[in-house]
Amino acid sequence: MRADEFVARRSADWARLESLLRRGRRGRLGGLQPDDVLNLASLYRQATADLARARRDWPAEPVTSYLNRLVALGYSVVYRRSGDVGRRLAGFYLETLPRTYRESWPFLAAAALLLFGPALVVFLMVLASPQLAFSIVPPDIITIVQRHQTWTNIPAGARPAASGLIMANNINVAILAFSLGIAAGIPTIFVLINNGISLGGIFGVTAVYGVQGLLADFVVAHGVLELSVVVAAGASGLMLGWAVIAPGPYRRGDALGRAGRRAFTLLIGLTPLLIVAGIIEGNLSPSAAPTVVKAAVGLGTGVLLYGYLLFTGRTTAATAAPALSAPGTARRGRG
């Protein structure tokens, strides 16, 4: 094989590696998508093998100098010290998390449908047949609602403790929805549907007895954050399940690893919001603050959350760094 034939055969992979290295160098490896990191590692290993061959067969050709520079750049990106925690954390929240969220929209849509679909169906069923609520909603809650009250009146002194319990419960639900996805996603589907049924039943029984306004007053401040994270946790579990069921062109273990990285990105990135939601639910939601204030908090947190997830981390080709000079001018070498 001549040097120019070697370049023609391998240049596409080198260009891909070069692009990934430039992005990794500019935003650290934490700024790359999980699939990109895997591709970078594979392409870097291939480039080192190409360099070894070029040094052996065409030591004086431009392709050898080019591969020297490319592999050196790869080494500086792949093996550099990762002590800049602040920069890596910023890269995660400013690029990796919102991009992963947007790319996960099919699973987010499926999780939302599995949660809110049953909630709507059960809500309408309870309105049509109030007796159905006794098989869905705990009896003590129904008893309270029948007195035209709600169970959400948390005494001021108990609110800090209640806030902690709410946080712990919500985080446990999120982790459960994620981790159970490994079983082909079936337990995650059950968790989402079951929570949807409970949600619809509670809203239905409060509507039957005319206290839906009291429940809405309690839910409106924290509901957007809490339910958004529950949907994201469910989506992460569905990702794992889909990788088990339909691994595509990958081996099942590899597909599960790829899906696991994306799913864990959603879980670790968004679960801390349940702490914020728990603080709101344990303190503001049961307070005597005007409903308009609570609604403003719910709307504001929702706008901030989805504005961040949908618009942060979008880049254009114009921001790309200049590339290394490609070995297109390689002289014909010895075959």
ABEGO torsion letter per residue (X at the ends): XBAAAAAAAAAAAAAAAAAAAAAAAAAEAAABBAAAAAAAAAAAAAAAAAAAAAAAABAABAAAAAAAAAAAAAAAAAABBAABAAAAAAAAAAAAAAAAAAAAAAAAAAAAAAAAAAAAAAAAAAAABAAAAAAABBAAAAAAAAAGBBAABBBAAAAAAAAAAAAAAAAAAAAAAAAAAABGGAAAAAAAAAAAAAAAAAAAAAAAAGAAAAAAAAAAAAAAAAAAAAAAAAAAAAAAAAAAABAEABBAAAAAAAAAAAAAAAAAAAAAAAAAAAAAAAAAAABABBAAAAAAAAAAAAAAAAAAAAABGBBBAAABBBBBBBAAABBBBBX
